[in-house]
Amino acid sequence: MQKDLRIGAGKPYPPGVSRDESGINVSMIITSDRECGMILYDDKKKKIGSIPFSGGPQAAGISKMGDLHFTKIFWEGKETLLYQFYEDEKIIYDPHMKACRGHERFGVEVGPEDLFGELSLAEFDWEEDRCPGLLYEDSVMYCMHVRGFTRHPSSGVAGRGTFSGIEEKLPYLQELGITTLELLPVYEWEEKRRDTKAEAVHGTGRDTVNYWGYAQGLYYMPRNAYAMSGRGDREFKKLVKALHKRNMEVILQFYFPGNVKQSEIFDILRYWKIEYHVDGFHLKGDHLPLFLLAQEPGFADTKLFYYDFPVDQLYPGDQLPGVRNLASYRDDYRYEMRRFLKGDEDMLYAVTKHMRRQPAKEGQINYFTNYDGFTLEDMVSYERKHNEDNGEDNRDGNIYNYTWNCGVEGKSRKKSIQSLRRKQVRNALCMLFFSQGTPLLFMGDEFGNSQKGNNNPYCQDNEVSWLNWKNLDTNRDLVQYVQSLIAVRKAHPILHKGTELRLMDYISCGYPDLSYHATRAWQPDMANYSRHIGIMYCGKYAKRHRDAEDDFFYIAMNMHWEEHEFALPKLPKGRNWYLLTDTCEWDIFEENGRLLENQQTAAVGPRSIQVYIGKKEW
C-alpha cells in the first residue's frame, strides 16, 4: 500500500464507494467464500496497492455486517484514485460504482476489466440550483434519446450525441415551448448483445447494439459515452443545472427487471435525486415497489411516472395528495385517439374521455407517438411496420399500430397524398394540445422526422433513429404550428386546468365548463357511426390575469371523409368567434384569429379540425 494511503473504521451503508469529508467509505457485498477485495490505482491506472476483504488474510481495518464488508480509505494526496473490485483472479463489476474511467465510446464492448471506478474529492458547484417544481397542467413534455437527438451531423452541435449536445439545443427547445425533458436510460449498460433469436432460427447468431438501454446496468452513474468530455457524471450535472436555470425539468427513465431488489430501487432513485437534482423518474419494469415509492417522504415533490399507480389505495375516498406528483403513463390515449384520427367508428366516447381527463389524484401524460412505435410522420405514412433492418424478419415490434397511410404505403410524390398527410399531422397535434392532460412530443415530431416505417428501432444506432435536423428548415411551417399550439395552450388556463372539467354549470354563469356539440348546438351526435364532434371550453371557469376571465374555445373535429356543418354555440354578449386554424386549408395557426362573418354555423371539411376562440371586442 502506498505510504500516504491508510485504512480505518468504515460504515456498512451505503454499499459501494461513497465520499465524505474525511475520506472514502467502501462497502463491498460478498456472498461467497472466494478471495475478494479492491485494487487501487493512481490517476494513470498504475497499480498502487490492494485491500483484501474476505476469503483469505484480511487487511486490518476491515469490518463485516452480514454480507457487507467495509472500511474507510484515507490519503494525504490530492490526486484522484481509481479502483477495481476482484474475485479470485477475476475483475468484477462494482454494481454501485458512482463514476468511472472507460467506456467513453458508444457501441464498443467493454468488460469489468475495462472500467475503473473513480475516487475523487472534487465537488460540483451547483450554485443555487433548485428544481422548478412545475405542475403537470403547466408542463409540455419532450421525450428523447440522448444520442439520437443530436448525433446526426446536421445537428450542428459540438457535442454530437451527448448531454452537452442537448444543452446546446436548449434555446431551441425552450423557444418551441418545451418545459420538461424525458430521457431514455442514461445509466451505464452493456450495449453489445447477442441476437439469440436469430441464432435459434437461422443457426447463426449476430451481435447487435442495445441502442435504447432497457437492460439491467450500473444504475448509479451517467454514461460516459453520452459525454463529450468523457465524464458522464460532470456533464450530466451541467445539463441539469442548465435546464433548471431555464425553469425546465428532466425526467429519467429507469428500467428494473424483476431480479433487482426493491430496496435497491429505493437507493438508486434517492441517489439520483440527491446527487443529480433530477426532477422525476419514469419507472419501467415489473415487481416495482410502487406503493412504497409513492409514500416516500423524500419523493413527495418528485414526479413519478408509471403505467398505473394504485392511487385509490394511496388516497382513499376524497383524500388528495399534497402535491400531485404521480402520473399515469399509458398507451390508451395513443391508440384510441389514432383510431379516431383515421376515421374508425364508435370512437367518440373514448375521445371525449381522453381529451377531458385530468385526475385529481395523479397527472395524465398524453401522446400520439413515443420511442416504441411510429413517429408522427410515419403514423400518417405507414399502416404496417417495416423493421427488416432489425434482422428479425420483421417479426419484432407492435403489429397493432392503428395508423393510416393516407392511401399509399411509405413515401409518395403525389401532391394529394402529401397534402392529406400534412393535414392529418396537424389534426393530431390539435387534438393533443387541446386535451387537458399533459402533452408529450417525441423528438423530431415537430419537424416531420421519419424512421422509414421502423416502429421498433431498439438496435438502430444510425440514421434510422438519429434526428436529421435538415428537416427543421424543410418543415419550418410545422415547427411554427407546434410552437403556436403550445403558446396558446400556455396562455389560456381553461385549456390546461389542474382539475378535471365537470360538464356542469357549477358557478351559475349560464354555461357548463365543458360542453359537446355537433350539427345542432348542445346536442352532440354520439352514435357509433358518428365521426365528428364540437368541444367547447368555457373561459369563465379560469382566470387569465388577476380577475380577468379566460376566453371561450370551440374545437370542431370532423374525422369523417365528408364535410359536416357545425353549429357554433351563442357566446355571452360582447364576445365573438374568431377562427384560429383550419387544418383543412391552413399551414398556420393565427395568434389573433379571423373574425367570422357567420357567428352561427361553420362548415368543417373532411378529415379536418377548426379551432375558434370566443373573445371580447376591445
NUBA-139542 format. One line per 8 residues: number of its first residue (from 1); their letters; for each residue x, y, z of C-alpha. Coordinates in nm, 2 decimals, decimal comma. Each point is the difference from the previous one (the first is absolute). Layout:
<atoms>
NUM	A	X/Y/Z ~ ... $
</atoms>
This chain:
<atoms>
1	MQKDLRIG	0,00/0,00/0,00 ~ 0,13/0,35/-0,09 ~ 0,13/0,17/0,31 ~ -0,24/0,30/-0,02 ~ -0,30/-0,24/0,00 ~ -0,14/-0,16/0,30 ~ -0,33/-0,18/0,10 ~ -0,21/0,02/0,31 $
9	AGKPYPPG	-0,35/-0,04/0,14 ~ -0,27/0,02/-0,26 ~ -0,38/-0,03/-0,02 ~ -0,21/-0,28/-0,16 ~ -0,23/0,24/-0,18 ~ -0,04/0,11/-0,26 ~ 0,14/-0,29/-0,20 ~ 0,27/0,08/-0,25 $
17	VSRDESGI	0,23/0,29/0,01 ~ -0,11/0,33/0,15 ~ 0,18/0,32/0,09 ~ -0,02/0,22/0,32 ~ 0,22/0,27/0,16 ~ 0,26/-0,24/0,14 ~ 0,05/-0,25/-0,27 ~ -0,16/-0,28/-0,22 $
25	NVSMIITS	-0,23/-0,26/0,16 ~ 0,01/-0,34/-0,18 ~ -0,26/-0,26/0,06 ~ 0,01/-0,32/-0,21 ~ -0,27/-0,26/-0,02 ~ 0,16/-0,34/0,02 ~ -0,22/-0,32/-0,01 ~ 0,27/-0,26/-0,07 $
33	DRECGMIL	0,31/-0,13/0,18 ~ 0,23/0,09/-0,29 ~ 0,28/0,25/0,04 ~ -0,16/0,34/-0,06 ~ 0,14/0,35/0,03 ~ 0,09/0,33/-0,15 ~ 0,29/0,11/-0,22 ~ 0,11/0,37/0,01 $
41	YDDKKKKI	0,16/0,18/-0,29 ~ 0,13/0,35/-0,05 ~ -0,14/0,25/-0,25 ~ 0,21/-0,16/-0,27 ~ -0,15/-0,35/0,07 ~ 0,32/-0,12/0,17 ~ -0,06/-0,25/0,28 ~ 0,10/0,14/0,34 $
49	GSIPFSGG	-0,15/-0,26/0,23 ~ -0,28/-0,23/0,09 ~ -0,24/-0,06/0,29 ~ -0,11/-0,36/0,07 ~ -0,35/-0,02/0,14 ~ -0,07/-0,37/0,04 ~ 0,09/-0,35/-0,10 ~ 0,36/0,03/0,13 $
57	PQAAGISK	0,21/0,22/0,23 ~ -0,20/0,31/0,04 ~ 0,15/0,35/0,02 ~ -0,01/0,16/0,34 ~ -0,29/0,24/0,03 ~ -0,26/-0,22/-0,18 ~ -0,33/-0,04/0,17 ~ -0,30/-0,23/-0,08 $
65	MGDLHFTK	-0,37/0,02/0,04 ~ -0,20/-0,28/-0,18 ~ 0,13/-0,01/-0,35 ~ 0,14/0,35/0,02 ~ 0,38/0,04/0,04 ~ 0,10/0,35/0,06 ~ 0,28/0,24/0,07 ~ 0,11/0,36/-0,05 $
73	IFWEGKET	0,29/0,13/-0,21 ~ 0,20/0,30/0,11 ~ 0,27/0,16/-0,21 ~ 0,20/0,32/0,03 ~ 0,04/0,06/-0,38 ~ -0,24/0,21/-0,20 ~ 0,02/-0,21/-0,31 ~ -0,29/-0,21/-0,13 $
81	LLYQFYED	0,01/-0,37/0,08 ~ -0,14/-0,28/-0,22 ~ -0,11/-0,34/0,12 ~ -0,14/-0,34/-0,11 ~ -0,16/-0,29/0,20 ~ 0,13/-0,35/-0,05 ~ -0,11/-0,35/0,08 ~ 0,28/-0,26/0,00 $
89	EKIIYDPH	0,20/0,09/-0,32 ~ -0,30/0,16/-0,17 ~ -0,09/0,37/-0,02 ~ -0,37/0,05/0,07 ~ -0,25/0,29/-0,03 ~ -0,06/0,22/0,30 ~ -0,38/0,02/-0,04 ~ -0,01/0,32/0,21 $
97	MKACRGHE	0,27/0,18/-0,20 ~ -0,07/0,38/0,00 ~ 0,26/0,11/-0,26 ~ 0,25/-0,17/-0,22 ~ 0,27/0,02/-0,26 ~ -0,07/-0,21/-0,31 ~ -0,29/-0,06/-0,24 ~ 0,03/0,35/-0,15 $
105	RFGVEVGP	-0,12/-0,12/-0,34 ~ -0,35/-0,12/-0,08 ~ -0,04/-0,34/-0,15 ~ 0,34/-0,13/0,10 ~ -0,01/-0,32/0,21 ~ 0,17/0,04/0,34 ~ 0,04/-0,24/0,29 ~ 0,06/0,05/0,37 $
113	EDLFGELS	0,38/0,01/-0,06 ~ -0,05/0,31/-0,22 ~ -0,18/0,20/0,26 ~ 0,18/0,18/0,28 ~ -0,21/0,15/0,28 ~ 0,11/0,35/0,10 ~ 0,06/0,13/0,35 ~ 0,01/0,38/0,00 $
121	LAEFDWEE	-0,05/0,28/0,24 ~ -0,09/0,24/-0,27 ~ -0,34/0,17/0,06 ~ -0,24/0,13/-0,26 ~ -0,11/0,36/0,04 ~ -0,38/-0,01/-0,01 ~ -0,01/0,37/0,09 ~ -0,36/0,06/0,11 $
129	DRCPGLLY	-0,16/-0,27/-0,21 ~ -0,37/-0,08/0,08 ~ -0,25/-0,23/-0,17 ~ -0,27/0,21/-0,17 ~ -0,28/-0,21/0,14 ~ -0,23/0,05/-0,30 ~ -0,36/-0,12/0,03 ~ -0,12/-0,26/-0,25 $
137	EDSVMYCM	-0,26/0,23/-0,14 ~ 0,27/0,26/-0,08 ~ 0,25/-0,25/-0,16 ~ 0,07/-0,08/-0,36 ~ 0,22/-0,31/-0,03 ~ 0,25/-0,12/-0,26 ~ 0,13/-0,36/-0,01 ~ 0,34/-0,06/-0,14 $
145	HVRGFTRH	0,29/-0,24/-0,04 ~ 0,32/0,19/0,11 ~ 0,21/-0,14/-0,28 ~ -0,26/0,01/-0,28 ~ -0,10/0,36/0,07 ~ 0,32/0,16/-0,12 ~ 0,22/-0,28/-0,14 ~ -0,08/0,08/-0,37 $
153	PSSGVAGR	0,25/0,24/-0,16 ~ -0,28/0,24/-0,08 ~ -0,06/0,07/0,37 ~ 0,28/0,26/-0,02 ~ 0,11/-0,04/0,36 ~ 0,35/-0,06/0,12 ~ -0,09/-0,28/0,23 ~ -0,20/-0,22/-0,23 $
161	GTFSGIEE	-0,19/-0,28/0,17 ~ 0,08/0,12/0,35 ~ -0,14/0,18/0,30 ~ 0,19/0,31/-0,12 ~ -0,18/-0,03/-0,33 ~ -0,33/0,02/0,17 ~ 0,12/0,30/0,20 ~ 0,09/0,17/-0,33 $
169	KLPYLQEL	-0,36/-0,06/-0,12 ~ -0,17/0,14/0,31 ~ -0,07/0,34/-0,16 ~ -0,18/-0,18/-0,29 ~ -0,21/-0,21/0,24 ~ -0,09/0,29/0,22 ~ -0,10/0,21/-0,30 ~ -0,22/-0,29/-0,11 $
177	GITTLELL	-0,17/0,01/0,34 ~ 0,13/-0,32/0,16 ~ 0,02/0,00/0,38 ~ 0,09/-0,36/0,08 ~ 0,25/-0,24/-0,16 ~ -0,05/-0,38/0,04 ~ 0,32/-0,19/-0,07 ~ 0,03/-0,36/-0,09 $
185	PVYEWEEK	0,24/-0,19/0,23 ~ 0,32/0,20/0,06 ~ 0,17/-0,24/0,25 ~ 0,27/-0,24/-0,11 ~ -0,10/-0,33/-0,17 ~ 0,16/-0,25/-0,23 ~ -0,08/0,11/-0,35 ~ 0,12/-0,31/-0,19 $
193	RRDTKAEA	-0,25/-0,28/0,01 ~ -0,02/-0,35/-0,16 ~ -0,30/-0,04/-0,22 ~ -0,12/-0,34/0,13 ~ -0,32/0,01/-0,20 ~ 0,20/0,00/-0,33 ~ 0,22/-0,27/0,13 ~ -0,30/-0,22/0,09 $
201	VHGTGRDT	-0,17/0,06/-0,34 ~ 0,29/0,01/-0,24 ~ 0,27/-0,19/0,19 ~ 0,23/0,30/0,00 ~ 0,00/0,28/0,25 ~ 0,10/0,36/-0,04 ~ 0,10/0,28/0,22 ~ -0,24/0,30/0,02 $
209	VNYWGYAQ	0,00/0,33/0,19 ~ -0,23/0,05/0,29 ~ -0,07/0,36/-0,11 ~ -0,28/0,08/0,24 ~ 0,15/-0,13/0,32 ~ -0,28/-0,20/0,15 ~ 0,23/-0,24/0,19 ~ 0,13/-0,05/0,34 $
217	GLYYMPRN	0,30/0,22/0,04 ~ 0,23/0,20/0,22 ~ -0,28/0,21/0,13 ~ 0,19/0,26/0,21 ~ 0,19/0,19/-0,27 ~ -0,08/0,18/-0,33 ~ 0,15/-0,14/-0,31 ~ 0,35/0,12/-0,10 $
225	AYAMSGRG	-0,09/-0,07/-0,36 ~ -0,27/0,27/0,03 ~ 0,26/0,26/0,10 ~ 0,21/0,21/-0,25 ~ 0,26/0,02/0,27 ~ -0,01/-0,37/0,08 ~ -0,12/0,09/0,35 ~ -0,37/-0,09/0,02 $
233	DREFKKLV	-0,04/0,09/0,37 ~ 0,12/0,36/-0,04 ~ -0,15/0,07/-0,34 ~ -0,35/-0,13/0,11 ~ 0,01/0,23/0,30 ~ 0,09/0,29/-0,22 ~ -0,31/-0,08/-0,22 ~ -0,23/-0,02/0,30 $
241	KALHKRNM	0,13/0,32/0,13 ~ -0,05/0,17/-0,34 ~ -0,36/-0,14/-0,02 ~ -0,09/0,13/0,34 ~ 0,14/0,35/-0,08 ~ -0,26/0,01/-0,29 ~ -0,27/-0,13/0,23 ~ -0,01/-0,33/-0,18 $
249	EVILQFYF	-0,01/-0,35/0,14 ~ 0,16/-0,34/-0,07 ~ -0,17/-0,34/0,06 ~ 0,21/-0,32/-0,03 ~ -0,12/-0,34/-0,11 ~ 0,12/-0,29/0,21 ~ -0,06/-0,36/-0,10 ~ 0,01/-0,25/0,29 $
257	PGNVKQSE	-0,03/-0,37/-0,09 ~ -0,16/-0,23/0,26 ~ 0,34/-0,11/0,15 ~ 0,08/0,35/0,13 ~ -0,07/0,02/0,37 ~ -0,28/0,25/0,09 ~ 0,22/0,15/0,27 ~ 0,27/0,06/-0,26 $
265	IFDILRYW	-0,25/0,19/-0,22 ~ -0,06/0,24/0,29 ~ 0,38/0,05/0,04 ~ 0,05/0,07/-0,37 ~ -0,28/0,25/-0,03 ~ 0,09/0,18/0,32 ~ 0,36/0,03/-0,12 ~ -0,10/0,16/-0,33 $
273	KIEYHVDG	-0,23/0,24/0,17 ~ 0,26/0,11/0,25 ~ 0,32/-0,02/-0,21 ~ -0,14/0,12/-0,34 ~ -0,30/0,21/0,10 ~ -0,23/-0,17/-0,25 ~ -0,37/0,09/0,00 ~ -0,15/-0,34/-0,04 $
281	FHLKGDHL	0,00/-0,36/-0,12 ~ -0,19/-0,20/-0,26 ~ 0,00/-0,35/0,16 ~ 0,01/-0,30/-0,23 ~ 0,00/-0,37/0,09 ~ -0,20/-0,24/0,21 ~ -0,01/-0,07/0,37 ~ 0,07/0,36/0,09 $
289	PLFLLAQE	-0,07/0,14/0,35 ~ -0,25/0,25/-0,13 ~ -0,20/0,04/0,31 ~ 0,31/0,07/0,21 ~ 0,16/0,23/-0,25 ~ -0,32/0,20/-0,02 ~ 0,01/0,04/0,38 ~ 0,37/0,08/0,03 $
297	PGFADTKL	0,02/0,34/0,17 ~ 0,31/0,10/-0,20 ~ -0,19/-0,05/-0,32 ~ -0,31/0,20/0,10 ~ 0,09/0,27/-0,26 ~ 0,17/-0,23/-0,24 ~ -0,19/-0,09/-0,32 ~ -0,05/-0,38/-0,03 $
305	FYYDFPVD	-0,14/-0,15/-0,32 ~ -0,13/-0,35/-0,03 ~ -0,26/-0,19/-0,21 ~ -0,24/-0,01/0,29 ~ 0,05/0,11/0,37 ~ -0,24/-0,13/0,26 ~ -0,13/0,35/0,07 ~ -0,33/-0,10/0,16 $
313	QLYPGDQL	0,19/-0,20/0,26 ~ 0,25/0,28/0,05 ~ -0,27/0,27/0,03 ~ -0,32/-0,18/0,11 ~ -0,33/0,18/-0,04 ~ 0,02/0,38/-0,04 ~ 0,36/0,01/0,13 ~ 0,23/0,19/-0,24 $
321	PGVRNLAS	0,38/0,02/-0,01 ~ 0,17/0,31/0,13 ~ 0,19/0,02/-0,33 ~ -0,13/-0,19/-0,31 ~ 0,33/-0,17/-0,07 ~ -0,11/-0,34/-0,14 ~ -0,10/-0,04/-0,37 ~ -0,17/-0,26/-0,21 $
329	YRDDYRYE	0,21/-0,07/-0,31 ~ -0,18/-0,25/-0,22 ~ -0,08/-0,06/-0,37 ~ -0,38/0,03/0,02 ~ 0,00/0,36/-0,13 ~ 0,25/-0,08/-0,28 ~ -0,20/-0,29/-0,16 ~ -0,35/0,12/0,05 $
337	MRRFLKGD	0,07/0,35/-0,12 ~ 0,18/-0,15/-0,30 ~ -0,31/-0,20/-0,08 ~ -0,21/0,31/0,00 ~ 0,25/0,18/-0,21 ~ -0,01/-0,26/-0,27 ~ -0,38/0,00/0,00 ~ -0,10/-0,32/0,19 $
345	EDMLYAVT	-0,36/-0,01/0,12 ~ -0,12/-0,01/0,36 ~ 0,29/0,21/0,14 ~ -0,17/0,32/0,13 ~ -0,05/-0,12/0,36 ~ 0,37/-0,09/0,02 ~ 0,11/0,32/-0,16 ~ -0,21/0,23/0,23 $
353	KHMRRQPA	0,13/-0,20/0,30 ~ 0,36/0,03/-0,09 ~ -0,02/0,37/-0,09 ~ -0,15/0,10/0,33 ~ 0,19/-0,24/0,23 ~ 0,19/0,18/0,27 ~ -0,03/-0,21/0,32 ~ 0,02/0,17/0,34 $
361	KEGQINYF	0,23/-0,26/0,15 ~ 0,25/-0,04/-0,28 ~ 0,12/0,16/-0,32 ~ -0,09/-0,13/-0,34 ~ 0,27/-0,02/-0,28 ~ -0,14/0,02/-0,35 ~ 0,18/-0,09/-0,32 ~ -0,06/-0,12/-0,36 $
369	TNYDGFTL	0,35/-0,13/-0,04 ~ 0,29/-0,12/0,21 ~ 0,34/-0,17/-0,03 ~ -0,17/-0,35/-0,04 ~ -0,20/0,05/-0,32 ~ -0,05/0,21/-0,30 ~ 0,10/0,37/-0,01 ~ -0,27/0,25/-0,08 $
377	EDMVSYER	0,11/0,02/-0,36 ~ 0,00/-0,38/-0,03 ~ -0,33/-0,02/0,18 ~ -0,17/0,16/-0,31 ~ 0,23/-0,17/-0,25 ~ 0,00/-0,37/0,10 ~ -0,26/-0,26/0,10 ~ 0,24/-0,28/0,04 $
385	KHNEDNGE	0,33/-0,02/0,19 ~ 0,32/-0,01/-0,21 ~ 0,26/-0,14/0,24 ~ 0,20/-0,21/-0,24 ~ 0,33/0,18/0,09 ~ -0,03/-0,13/0,35 ~ 0,09/-0,35/-0,12 ~ -0,30/-0,18/0,14 $
393	DNRDGNIY	-0,19/-0,05/-0,33 ~ -0,24/0,28/0,10 ~ -0,14/-0,21/0,28 ~ 0,09/0,25/0,27 ~ -0,20/0,31/0,09 ~ -0,36/0,06/0,06 ~ -0,23/-0,12/-0,28 ~ -0,30/0,20/0,14 $
401	NYTWNCGV	0,09/0,36/-0,09 ~ -0,35/0,14/-0,09 ~ 0,15/0,22/-0,27 ~ -0,11/0,10/-0,35 ~ 0,24/0,07/-0,29 ~ -0,24/0,24/-0,17 ~ -0,02/-0,23/-0,31 ~ 0,37/-0,09/-0,07 $
409	EGKSRKKS	0,24/-0,21/0,21 ~ 0,32/0,20/0,07 ~ 0,13/0,30/-0,19 ~ -0,21/0,15/-0,28 ~ 0,05/0,28/-0,25 ~ -0,38/0,05/-0,05 ~ -0,09/0,35/0,11 ~ -0,34/-0,12/0,12 $
417	IQSLRRKQ	0,16/-0,26/0,22 ~ 0,25/0,24/0,14 ~ -0,27/0,26/0,07 ~ -0,22/-0,25/0,18 ~ 0,29/-0,12/0,21 ~ 0,09/0,36/0,11 ~ -0,36/0,05/0,09 ~ -0,01/-0,32/0,21 $
425	VRNALCML	0,31/0,11/0,18 ~ -0,15/0,34/0,08 ~ -0,32/-0,18/0,11 ~ 0,19/-0,22/0,25 ~ 0,19/0,30/0,14 ~ -0,32/0,19/0,05 ~ -0,16/-0,29/0,19 ~ 0,31/-0,04/0,21 $
433	FFSQGTPL	0,04/0,36/0,11 ~ -0,37/0,06/0,05 ~ -0,03/-0,30/0,23 ~ 0,01/0,09/0,37 ~ 0,28/-0,25/0,11 ~ 0,37/0,07/-0,03 ~ 0,10/-0,02/-0,37 ~ 0,32/-0,18/-0,11 $
441	LFMGDEFG	0,18/0,02/-0,33 ~ 0,25/-0,26/-0,12 ~ 0,32/0,16/-0,12 ~ -0,01/0,12/-0,36 ~ -0,38/-0,03/-0,04 ~ -0,01/0,38/-0,02 ~ 0,19/0,00/-0,32 ~ -0,11/-0,32/-0,17 $
449	NSQKGNNN	0,26/-0,25/0,11 ~ -0,03/-0,35/-0,16 ~ 0,14/-0,34/0,10 ~ -0,09/-0,14/-0,34 ~ -0,28/-0,20/0,14 ~ 0,20/-0,17/0,27 ~ -0,21/-0,01/0,32 ~ 0,25/-0,17/0,21 $
457	PYCQDNEV	0,35/0,15/-0,06 ~ 0,15/-0,15/0,32 ~ 0,32/-0,10/-0,18 ~ 0,03/0,28/-0,25 ~ 0,29/0,22/0,09 ~ 0,00/0,18/-0,34 ~ -0,20/0,24/-0,21 ~ -0,32/-0,20/0,06 $
465	SWLNWKNL	-0,01/0,12/0,36 ~ 0,21/0,31/-0,02 ~ -0,18/0,33/-0,06 ~ 0,07/0,16/-0,33 ~ 0,00/0,37/0,09 ~ -0,02/0,10/-0,37 ~ -0,37/-0,07/0,03 ~ -0,02/0,29/0,24 $
473	DTNRDLVQ	0,04/0,24/-0,29 ~ -0,21/-0,21/-0,24 ~ -0,29/-0,01/0,24 ~ 0,03/0,34/0,16 ~ -0,37/0,05/-0,04 ~ -0,07/-0,31/0,21 ~ 0,24/0,12/0,28 ~ -0,18/0,33/0,01 $
481	YVQSLIAV	-0,33/-0,17/0,01 ~ 0,11/-0,20/0,31 ~ 0,15/0,31/0,16 ~ -0,33/0,18/-0,05 ~ -0,21/-0,28/0,14 ~ 0,22/-0,02/0,31 ~ -0,01/0,38/0,04 ~ -0,38/0,02/-0,01 $
489	RKAHPILH	-0,03/-0,29/0,24 ~ 0,23/0,17/0,25 ~ -0,17/0,34/-0,03 ~ -0,34/-0,14/0,08 ~ -0,05/-0,18/0,33 ~ -0,34/-0,14/-0,12 ~ 0,20/-0,22/-0,23 ~ 0,20/-0,16/0,28 $
497	KGTELRLM	-0,19/0,00/0,32 ~ 0,14/-0,16/0,30 ~ -0,32/-0,20/0,07 ~ -0,23/-0,19/-0,24 ~ -0,28/0,20/-0,16 ~ -0,34/-0,11/0,13 ~ -0,24/0,08/-0,29 ~ -0,21/0,20/0,24 $
505	DYISCGYP	-0,09/0,37/0,06 ~ 0,12/-0,01/0,36 ~ 0,06/0,38/0,02 ~ -0,34/0,09/-0,14 ~ 0,13/0,20/-0,29 ~ -0,23/-0,15/-0,27 ~ 0,27/-0,23/-0,15 ~ 0,15/-0,33/0,12 $
513	DLSYHATR	0,38/-0,01/0,02 ~ 0,00/-0,26/-0,29 ~ -0,27/-0,08/-0,25 ~ -0,04/-0,20/-0,32 ~ -0,17/0,10/-0,32 ~ -0,04/-0,10/-0,37 ~ -0,24/0,09/-0,28 ~ -0,22/0,15/0,28 $
521	AWQPDMAN	0,14/0,19/0,29 ~ -0,01/-0,19/0,34 ~ -0,11/-0,32/-0,18 ~ 0,31/-0,21/-0,09 ~ -0,06/-0,30/-0,22 ~ 0,16/-0,29/0,19 ~ -0,13/-0,28/-0,23 ~ 0,25/-0,27/-0,08 $
529	YSRHIGIM	0,02/0,11/-0,36 ~ 0,07/0,37/0,09 ~ 0,35/0,13/-0,06 ~ -0,04/0,37/0,08 ~ -0,05/0,20/0,32 ~ 0,04/0,35/0,13 ~ 0,16/0,07/0,34 ~ -0,04/0,33/0,18 $
537	YCGKYAKR	0,21/0,11/0,29 ~ -0,17/0,29/0,20 ~ 0,26/0,26/0,10 ~ -0,21/0,12/0,30 ~ 0,14/-0,30/0,20 ~ 0,36/0,13/-0,02 ~ 0,18/0,33/0,06 ~ 0,27/0,13/-0,23 $
545	HRDAEDDF	0,12/0,32/0,16 ~ -0,11/0,07/0,36 ~ -0,38/0,00/-0,02 ~ -0,03/0,00/-0,38 ~ -0,20/-0,29/-0,14 ~ 0,17/-0,22/-0,26 ~ -0,14/-0,03/-0,35 ~ -0,24/-0,26/-0,14 $
553	FYIAMNMH	0,14/-0,27/-0,23 ~ -0,18/-0,22/-0,25 ~ 0,17/-0,29/-0,17 ~ -0,20/-0,14/-0,29 ~ 0,15/-0,35/-0,09 ~ -0,12/-0,18/-0,31 ~ 0,18/-0,32/-0,08 ~ -0,26/-0,11/-0,25 $
561	WEEHEFAL	0,09/0,00/-0,36 ~ -0,29/0,23/-0,08 ~ -0,06/0,37/0,10 ~ -0,22/0,07/0,30 ~ -0,17/0,31/0,12 ~ 0,05/0,10/0,36 ~ -0,22/0,23/0,21 ~ 0,20/0,26/0,19 $
569	PKLPKGRN	-0,14/0,05/0,35 ~ -0,11/0,35/0,07 ~ 0,25/0,20/0,21 ~ -0,06/0,24/0,28 ~ -0,07/0,36/-0,11 ~ 0,31/0,18/-0,11 ~ 0,18/-0,31/-0,12 ~ 0,05/-0,13/-0,36 $
577	WYLLTDTC	0,14/-0,31/-0,16 ~ 0,34/0,03/-0,17 ~ 0,15/-0,28/-0,21 ~ 0,35/-0,09/0,12 ~ 0,07/-0,29/-0,23 ~ -0,16/-0,22/-0,26 ~ 0,22/-0,31/-0,06 ~ -0,18/-0,07/-0,33 $
585	EWDIFEEN	0,15/0,31/-0,16 ~ 0,25/0,17/0,22 ~ 0,36/-0,08/0,08 ~ -0,01/0,27/0,27 ~ -0,15/0,07/0,34 ~ -0,11/0,37/0,02 ~ 0,07/0,15/0,34 ~ -0,28/0,25/-0,01 $
593	GRLLENQQ	-0,24/-0,18/-0,23 ~ -0,24/0,10/-0,28 ~ -0,33/0,15/0,09 ~ -0,29/-0,21/-0,14 ~ -0,26/0,16/-0,20 ~ -0,24/-0,29/0,08 ~ -0,01/-0,04/0,38 ~ -0,26/-0,28/-0,01 $
601	TAAVGPRS	0,14/-0,28/-0,21 ~ 0,32/-0,13/-0,15 ~ 0,07/-0,25/-0,28 ~ 0,29/-0,23/0,10 ~ 0,17/-0,18/-0,28 ~ 0,06/-0,37/-0,02 ~ 0,27/-0,14/0,25 ~ 0,07/0,34/0,14 $
609	IQVYIGKK	-0,02/0,21/0,32 ~ -0,09/0,36/0,05 ~ 0,09/0,19/0,32 ~ -0,19/0,31/0,11 ~ 0,05/0,25/0,28 ~ -0,29/0,19/0,14 ~ 0,14/0,33/0,12 ~ -0,12/0,34/0,09 $
617	EW	0,01/0,30/-0,23 ~ 0,23/0,27/0,14 $
</atoms>
